[in-house]
Amino acid sequence: MKENKSIFKLTYFIEPYFKSLKQNSFYPFIEVVFEIKDDQHCHVPITLSPYGYSTYRGN
């Protein structure tokens, strides 16, 4: 199996979302940088609140 290695950066612009809810947010946007080392399909979901977030590799 050949190695397919790529680095990606996703930018989530979250400020407009919180403004639409009339809430303040600590982060205007979130950047998630990750590396894919295989050919498997994956998702990069985030769990979001006005003052924090987490992310993980989904599939």
Summary of the structure (lengths in Angstrom):
residues: 59
radius of gyration: 14.5
end to end distance: 20.0
largest distance: 50.2
contacts: 109
relative contact order: 0.29
helix: 10%
strand: 44%
